[in-house]
């Protein structure tokens, strides 16, 4: 599993495959048609805080 870390705002958020509502409710979604390890990686998330379960 991947995670996105942004120390300036004290954020550590897990990344999961897919961009469905179910995935993005708890994770940052990875667009499956974009790179996985090298190159441009496409991520998607809602513009609200992640579920309180993660903090």
C-alpha positions, 0 to 999 in steps of 0.5 A: 500500500502507498501513502501520501505524506505532507508534513507541512499540514501533518497529513499521512493518507493511504492510497488505494487502486481505483477512484470509486466513491467507496475507495475515495471515502477512505483513501486517495484513489489511484487512476488505474490507467496511469503509471504505478511505479515510474512516470506520471501517477494520477491520484484523486481525492475528495476536497474534504478531510478523510474519514475520521477513522484514519486520524 
